[in-house]
């Protein structure tokens, strides 16, 4: 299992999230999840100006599979596109820098 930390940042700086915003964000992530994302659990909590999210993703053993960071980012982007509430309240995710994804582990 791999754990990825991410934040959903509000479009309007200084806006505060409440528990219904957190629940709606988690629901939107679950609705948008695909089996290939490997999502097992997601938790979130409100912070000033953002919602912090922890993704618990299945580890992918095959060397040609997408890394957990890329899968979490794709899930956030998909949720942002398909959920009117996420699209209205939060900024879209930024693209990953090429160096942020860990290198594939060599296989024996």
N, C-alpha and C positions, 0 to 999 in steps of 0.2 A: 504494500500500500504506500502511496505517495501523498503527501499533504502539500497543497499549494495555497499560499496566502495572496489575496487580492483585495482591492477596494473598489467600490462603486462610488465615484465622486459626483456630488450634486452639480447640476448645471449652474445653479445660483450659489456663489460662495457664501458661506456662513449659514446656509440652511441646515436645519437639524432634522434628523430622521426620528421617527417614532416606531413603536413596535409593529404597527400595521404596514409601514414601509418595509421593514425588515422581512415580515412574513410574505409580503407580495413579491419581494425580490427573490427569496428562497423558492417560492412557488413557481415564479417565472423560470428560474434556473432548472428546476425539476421538469417542468413541462417541455423545455427545449432540449433536454439531455437526450443524447443518442446512445445506443449500446456501445458504440466505439469510443465514447468519452470515458467509459469505465467509472462513472460516478457512483460512489457507494454511499456517501453522506455529504451533506453540506450544512454548515452552521454559519450564522452571521450575527453581528451585533452593531448597534448604532454608535457612531462617533460623530463629533462635530464636523459637518461638511461632507460626510461619507458614511458608507456602510462597509465594515470590514467583513470579509468572507473567507472561510476556510473550506477548501475542497478536499475531500478524501477520495482519491482515485486509485483504481486497481493498477498495480505495476504491470507494465507490458514487457514480456520477456523477449519477444522477437526483436532482433536488431534493426529491422526496417520499419518499426512502428513509430508513431508520433509520440514525442515525449509528453510528460504530464503537464508541463508549463504551456506547451502549445495547445494541448487538449482543453485545459482550463480557459485559456484565452479565447479559443474558438467557441466554447460554450457560452462565455460571457457575450461575445459578439453576436452569436445566434440569438441569445435571449434579448439582447438590446434591439435587434432588428425585428423580432416577432412580438415583443411585449410593448404595447402602446405606453403603459405606465413607466417601464424602465426607459424607453426612448424619450419620454417627456421629462422625467426627473433627473436622469443621470447622463454624464458624458459617455461617449462611446469609448471602448478600450483603445489604448494606443497600440500600434504594431510592436511586436517583439523585436528587440535588437538581435542580430544573429548570434551574438556571444552569450545570450541569456539562457539558451537551452544547453543543458549538459551534453557532453559528447557521449555517443553510444558506447556502452560497455563492450569490451571485446569478448567474444565467445570462444570457448575452448574447443 
